[in-house]
Amino acid sequence: MGQAVQIVGSLAVLVAFAAAQRGWLNQKSTVYLVLNLLGSSVLSVEAVIEQQWGFLLLEGVWAIVSAAGLAALLRGSRTRSSSHQP
């Protein structure tokens, strides 16, 4: 089961990365950031379970950066939508 979870998490990150490299996704888009956040979070949990501290560092930071980017994006969209109301 652990290998399947790792593959799904890895695919989420890799799909986002490949799509951004091909120009299909903007690296600041909600879809890109959510894929990265979900994938890296899954891999972070797996790293903790397997006590792989270097991998946890990589994926944990990846998850934090993705979450911060998503939070900033969502705050920005709320600010824009509230500024357009009469």
C-alpha angles and dihedrals in degrees: 000000000000093000092052091051091049091050092051091048092047092048091053091055094041095048090052092047095046092046091051091048091051091049094246095115131035112230089229095051123115092239093052094047094045092050090050093045094049095043096046092044091054091048091047091055090048090050091054092048091049093040092235099154099179090051090047090053092052097044095037092055090043089054093047093049091047092048092049091050091048092048091051091048092050092046089051093050091049091049092050094046093048092048090056094058118098 
